[in-house]
Amino acid sequence: MVHVYVVCPICFSNRPISPLRGVGDGFPLGEYEGLLVDTPIIQLREALPGPGRGHREKGTGGFQVVGTLSLADVLGDPELEGLAIQMKDRLVMMVREYVKAGLIDKAELDV
């Protein structure tokens, strides 16, 4: 059986959309409500000690989210500002390719 994955054009990580969801069921992430300046775009995680390699215990170990940073936070941090610019550059390239392919009309980009 062939499995279908969506690959993020910004970071190239992937997420399976089948067989868990049929390809025709729509995008598996739900409705997109827009990126606001205070929407978290970075998660800070802490590695917690676990039971050891090869052993699993529910509720122990793993990488727990200990904080988030919004676009405004990232732009205000000199160490992370370059990351926001790289993400913007990839997004601009992605939109250009969608326009070239005819999937986005320039009128849709009117802000």
VEXDREN-831405 format. One record per residue (C-alpha): residue number from 1; residue in three letters; x, y negated, z. Coordinates in Angstrom, 1 decimal. Each point is the difference from the previous one (the first is absolute). Example, Ala and Ser with C-alpha at 12.3 -4.5 7.8 and 13.67 -1.06 7.14 Angstrom:
2
- 1; ala; 12.3; 4.5; 7.8;
- 2; ser; 1.4; -3.4; -0.7;
This chain:
111
- 1; met; 0.0; 0.0; 0.0;
- 2; val; 1.2; -3.5; -0.9;
- 3; his; -0.2; -2.6; 2.7;
- 4; val; -0.5; -3.7; -0.8;
- 5; tyr; 1.8; -2.7; 1.9;
- 6; val; -0.3; -3.8; -0.1;
- 7; val; 3.5; -1.6; 0.0;
- 8; cys; 0.3; -3.5; 1.4;
- 9; pro; 1.6; -2.3; -2.6;
- 10; ile; 1.5; -2.2; 2.7;
- 11; cys; 1.7; 2.6; 2.2;
- 12; phe; -0.4; 3.2; -2.0;
- 13; ser; -1.3; 2.0; 2.9;
- 14; asn; -2.8; 2.3; -1.0;
- 15; arg; -3.4; 1.2; 1.4;
- 16; pro; -1.9; 3.1; -1.2;
- 17; ile; -3.5; -0.6; -1.4;
- 18; ser; -0.7; 3.6; -1.0;
- 19; pro; -1.0; 2.7; 0.8;
- 20; leu; -1.0; -1.8; 3.2;
- 21; arg; -2.0; -2.4; -2.1;
- 22; gly; -1.1; 0.5; -3.5;
- 23; val; 1.6; -2.4; -2.5;
- 24; gly; -3.4; -1.4; -1.0;
- 25; asp; -0.9; -0.9; 3.6;
- 26; gly; 1.7; -3.4; -0.2;
- 27; phe; 3.1; -1.4; 1.7;
- 28; pro; 0.6; 1.8; 3.3;
- 29; leu; 1.0; -3.0; 2.0;
- 30; gly; -3.5; -1.6; 0.2;
- 31; glu; -1.0; -3.5; -0.9;
- 32; tyr; 2.7; -2.7; -0.3;
- 33; glu; -0.9; -3.1; 1.9;
- 34; gly; 2.8; -2.1; -1.0;
- 35; leu; 3.4; -0.9; 1.5;
- 36; leu; -0.3; -2.8; 2.4;
- 37; val; 3.1; -1.8; 1.4;
- 38; asp; -0.7; 1.6; 3.4;
- 39; thr; -0.5; 3.6; -1.4;
- 40; pro; 2.7; 2.4; 1.3;
- 41; ile; 2.4; 1.0; -2.8;
- 42; ile; 2.8; 1.5; 2.2;
- 43; gln; -0.4; 2.5; 2.9;
- 44; leu; 2.6; 0.2; 2.7;
- 45; arg; 0.3; 3.6; 1.2;
- 46; glu; 1.8; 1.7; 2.9;
- 47; ala; 1.3; 3.6; -0.1;
- 48; leu; -1.3; 1.8; 3.0;
- 49; pro; 1.6; 3.1; 1.4;
- 50; gly; -1.7; 3.2; -0.9;
- 51; pro; 0.1; 3.7; 1.0;
- 52; gly; 2.9; 0.7; -2.3;
- 53; arg; 0.6; 1.2; -3.5;
- 54; gly; -2.5; 2.7; -1.2;
- 55; his; -2.3; -0.5; 3.0;
- 56; arg; -3.2; -2.1; -0.1;
- 57; glu; -2.0; -1.4; 2.8;
- 58; lys; -3.0; -2.2; -0.6;
- 59; gly; 0.5; -3.5; 1.3;
- 60; thr; 3.8; 0.1; 0.3;
- 61; gly; 2.7; -1.3; -2.2;
- 62; gly; -0.2; -1.6; -3.3;
- 63; phe; 0.2; -3.6; -1.1;
- 64; gln; -2.5; -2.2; 1.9;
- 65; val; -1.0; -3.4; -1.2;
- 66; val; 1.2; -2.5; 2.5;
- 67; gly; -0.7; -3.2; -1.9;
- 68; thr; -0.9; -1.5; -3.4;
- 69; leu; 1.2; -3.0; -2.0;
- 70; ser; -2.2; -2.1; -2.3;
- 71; leu; 1.1; -1.8; -3.1;
- 72; ala; 0.3; -3.2; 2.0;
- 73; asp; 2.2; 1.8; 2.6;
- 74; val; 2.2; 1.4; -2.7;
- 75; leu; 0.4; -3.3; -1.8;
- 76; gly; 1.0; -1.6; 3.4;
- 77; asp; 2.7; 2.6; 0.7;
- 78; pro; 3.3; -0.8; -1.9;
- 79; glu; 1.0; 3.7; 0.2;
- 80; leu; -3.3; 1.2; -1.7;
- 81; glu; -0.7; -2.9; -2.3;
- 82; gly; 1.9; 1.7; -2.8;
- 83; leu; -2.3; 3.1; 0.3;
- 84; ala; -3.1; -2.2; -0.6;
- 85; ile; 1.7; -1.5; -3.1;
- 86; gln; 0.9; 3.5; -1.3;
- 87; met; -3.6; 1.1; 0.5;
- 88; lys; -1.3; -3.1; -1.8;
- 89; asp; 2.4; 0.7; -2.9;
- 90; arg; -1.3; 3.5; -0.4;
- 91; leu; -3.6; -1.1; 0.2;
- 92; val; 0.6; -2.6; -2.7;
- 93; met; 1.7; 2.6; -2.3;
- 94; met; -2.9; 2.4; 0.7;
- 95; val; -2.6; -2.6; -1.0;
- 96; arg; 1.9; -0.9; -3.1;
- 97; glu; 0.0; 3.6; -1.1;
- 98; tyr; -3.8; 0.3; 0.6;
- 99; val; -0.5; -3.2; -2.1;
- 100; lys; 2.2; 1.5; -2.8;
- 101; ala; -2.0; 3.2; 0.1;
- 102; gly; -3.3; -1.9; -0.2;
- 103; leu; -1.2; 1.1; 3.4;
- 104; ile; 0.0; -3.5; 1.4;
- 105; asp; -1.3; -3.0; -1.9;
- 106; lys; 1.8; -3.3; 0.8;
- 107; ala; -3.3; -1.5; 0.9;
- 108; glu; -0.3; 2.5; 2.9;
- 109; leu; 3.2; -1.6; 1.5;
- 110; asp; -1.6; -3.5; 0.3;
- 111; val; 0.5; -0.9; 3.7;
